[in-house]
Amino acid sequence: MKYRRVLLKLSGEALMGEQQYGIDPTRLNNYAEEIAEASKLAQIAIVIGGGNIFRGLQGASKGMDRIQGDYMGMLATVINSMALQSALRSKGVKCELLSGVFIDRIADSMSSAKAISLLEAGNVVIIGGGTGNPFFTTDTASALRAIEIHADIILKGTRVDGIYTADPEKDPTARRYDEITYDEAYRQNLKVMDLTSFTLCKENDMMMMVFDMNKKGNLLRVLNGEPIGTIVSK
């Protein structure tokens, strides 16, 4: 096993499946099956976005207070986290939910020590609520949480098999990178993560792999070190 402890970042949009919004039960079940199998081999923490339900920036663009909108977005990530926790538990996986936002009847508050203790006890740990602060994305939250739990790598599950020179869905000549540095990705304006996330990862020497989460078995392949995505490093 190449990685002992990983932080899996999933987008909220990924949970929509073929729907226009919300949570697609089939996609949720597929992800739960992949994570259940992978959790037998490595310690897995998960951060999920909330874009399938609400985005603070979208609210702000329509006149909503940005801070209020961001807190609504954090609650959206908690809803997605609860859905995934339920799906994993239905498959017999020990799974605990922590939150960056104080929401005690649903989740314990996030702390590094608590998350690591739960991981070492054999739990999948889902961390909702973003960073708990407005103006930070769930990409930044995933970088922060990966550093806090001393993960070996961030695994960013997407619908494409890595980082390309251009959008492969729009440009058939786009070329995939096997490896790239955070600085190169930023200079080329490749939409992988935001600058705050890049900075956190670079300064703390945290690697990231971007891979296709929607292909069955890919999460296990990544954990075994197969080169099926793009590695981003310092």
C-alpha positions in Angstrom: 0.0 0.0 0.0 1.5 3.3 -1.1 -0.5 5.6 1.1 -1.4 4.9 4.7 -3.6 7.9 5.4 -5.4 10.0 2.8 -7.7 13.0 2.6 -10.3 12.4 -0.1 -11.8 15.6 -1.6 -15.2 15.2 -3.4 -17.1 18.0 -5.0 -20.8 18.6 -4.1 -21.6 18.6 -7.8 -20.2 15.1 -8.1 -23.1 13.9 -5.9 -25.7 15.2 -8.3 -24.9 12.4 -10.8 -27.2 13.0 -13.8 -29.5 15.3 -11.8 -29.5 19.1 -12.0 -29.2 19.5 -8.2 -29.3 17.6 -4.9 -28.0 14.1 -4.3 -28.3 11.3 -6.7 -28.9 8.0 -4.7 -27.1 5.9 -7.3 -24.0 8.1 -7.4 -24.0 8.3 -3.6 -24.1 4.5 -3.3 -21.3 4.1 -5.9 -19.1 6.4 -4.0 -19.9 4.6 -0.7 -19.0 1.2 -2.2 -15.7 2.6 -3.5 -14.8 4.2 -0.1 -15.9 1.1 1.8 -13.5 -1.1 -0.2 -10.7 1.4 0.1 -11.2 1.8 3.8 -10.0 -1.8 4.3 -6.6 -0.8 3.0 -6.0 2.8 4.3 -7.2 5.4 6.7 -9.6 7.7 4.9 -10.8 11.2 5.8 -13.2 12.9 3.5 -14.1 16.5 2.7 -17.2 17.2 0.5 -18.2 20.4 -1.1 -21.8 21.7 -1.1 -22.2 23.1 -4.6 -25.0 20.7 -5.4 -27.1 22.5 -2.8 -25.8 26.0 -2.3 -22.8 28.2 -3.0 -22.1 31.3 -0.9 -20.6 33.1 -4.0 -23.7 32.4 -6.0 -25.8 33.9 -3.2 -23.5 36.9 -3.0 -23.8 37.5 -6.8 -27.6 37.9 -6.3 -27.3 40.4 -3.5 -27.1 38.1 -0.5 -24.7 38.9 2.3 -21.5 37.0 1.5 -20.9 35.9 5.1 -24.4 34.6 5.5 -24.2 32.9 2.1 -20.9 31.2 3.1 -22.4 29.8 6.3 -25.3 28.5 4.3 -22.7 26.8 2.0 -21.1 25.2 5.1 -24.4 23.8 6.1 -24.8 22.4 2.6 -21.5 20.5 3.1 -22.8 19.0 6.3 -25.9 17.8 4.6 -23.8 16.0 1.9 -21.5 14.6 4.7 -24.5 13.2 6.6 -25.8 11.5 3.4 -22.4 9.9 2.8 -22.1 8.9 6.4 -25.5 7.2 6.2 -24.5 5.4 3.0 -21.3 4.1 4.4 -22.8 3.0 7.7 -25.4 1.0 5.7 -22.5 -0.9 4.2 -21.1 -1.7 7.7 -18.4 0.9 7.6 -17.5 2.6 10.9 -17.9 6.2 10.0 -17.8 9.4 12.1 -18.8 12.9 11.2 -16.9 16.0 12.5 -17.6 19.6 11.6 -15.8 22.9 11.4 -19.1 24.5 12.4 -20.5 23.9 15.9 -23.5 21.7 15.3 -23.4 19.3 18.3 -26.5 17.2 17.8 -25.3 16.1 14.3 -21.5 16.1 14.5 -18.6 16.6 17.0 -16.5 19.6 16.5 -13.4 19.1 14.4 -10.0 18.8 16.0 -6.8 17.3 14.8 -6.4 15.0 17.8 -10.0 13.8 17.6 -9.8 13.1 13.8 -6.5 11.2 14.1 -7.8 9.1 17.1 -10.9 8.1 15.1 -8.9 7.2 12.0 -6.5 5.1 14.0 -9.5 3.3 15.6 -10.6 2.2 12.1 -13.2 4.8 11.3 -13.7 6.7 8.0 -13.9 10.3 9.1 -16.0 12.8 7.2 -15.2 16.5 8.0 -18.0 18.8 7.1 -18.6 22.5 7.6 -15.6 23.8 5.6 -13.0 25.6 7.7 -15.8 27.0 9.9 -15.1 30.5 8.6 -16.5 32.5 5.7 -14.4 33.4 2.7 -12.7 30.0 2.5 -13.6 27.3 0.0 -13.9 23.5 0.6 -10.7 23.2 -1.5 -9.0 25.2 1.2 -10.7 23.2 3.9 -9.4 20.0 2.3 -5.9 21.3 2.3 -6.2 22.4 5.9 -7.7 19.1 7.1 -5.1 17.1 5.3 -2.3 19.0 7.0 -4.1 18.7 10.4 -4.4 14.9 10.2 -0.9 14.4 8.8 -2.3 12.8 5.6 0.2 11.4 3.1 -1.7 13.0 0.2 -4.9 14.7 -0.9 -6.9 12.7 -3.4 -9.1 15.0 -5.4 -11.8 12.9 -7.0 -13.2 14.5 -10.2 -14.9 13.4 -13.4 -11.7 13.7 -15.4 -8.6 11.6 -15.1 -6.1 14.3 -14.2 -5.0 17.8 -15.0 -4.8 18.9 -18.6 -3.3 21.8 -20.5 -6.9 22.8 -21.3 -10.4 21.6 -20.6 -10.4 18.1 -22.2 -14.2 18.2 -22.6 -13.8 21.3 -24.8 -10.4 20.9 -26.4 -9.6 17.5 -27.9 -5.9 18.4 -28.2 -5.5 19.0 -24.5 -2.6 17.1 -23.0 -2.7 15.4 -19.6 0.1 16.1 -17.1 1.5 13.1 -15.2 3.1 15.5 -12.7 3.1 19.2 -12.1 4.2 21.6 -9.4 1.8 24.0 -7.5 3.7 27.0 -9.0 3.4 25.7 -12.5 -0.3 25.0 -12.1 -0.8 28.5 -10.8 1.2 30.2 -13.5 -0.7 28.4 -16.2 -4.0 29.3 -14.5 -5.1 25.6 -14.4 -8.3 25.4 -12.4 -7.3 22.7 -9.9 -7.7 24.5 -6.6 -7.7 28.1 -5.4 -4.6 30.0 -4.5 -5.1 29.7 -0.8 -5.3 25.9 -1.1 -2.1 25.9 -3.3 -0.3 28.0 -0.8 -1.2 25.8 2.2 -0.2 22.7 0.3 3.0 24.1 -1.0 4.2 25.6 2.3 3.4 22.3 4.2 4.8 20.0 1.4 1.4 18.3 1.0 1.0 16.3 -2.3 -2.2 16.1 -4.2 -3.4 13.7 -6.9 -6.3 14.6 -9.2 -8.0 11.5 -10.6 -11.3 10.2 -12.0 -13.4 9.1 -9.0 -16.4 8.1 -11.2 -14.5 5.1 -12.7 -15.1 2.0 -10.7 -12.0 0.8 -8.8 -10.0 3.9 -9.3 -9.8 4.8 -5.6 -8.2 1.4 -4.9 -5.8 1.9 -7.8 -4.7 5.2 -6.5 -4.1 3.8 -3.0 -2.0 1.1 -4.6 0.2 3.7 -6.3 -1.0 3.2 -9.9 -0.3 6.3 -12.1 -3.9 7.0 -13.1 -4.1 10.7 -12.3 -1.9 13.8 -12.0 0.4 14.4 -9.1 0.7 18.0 -7.9 3.6 18.7 -5.5 6.0 21.3 -4.2 
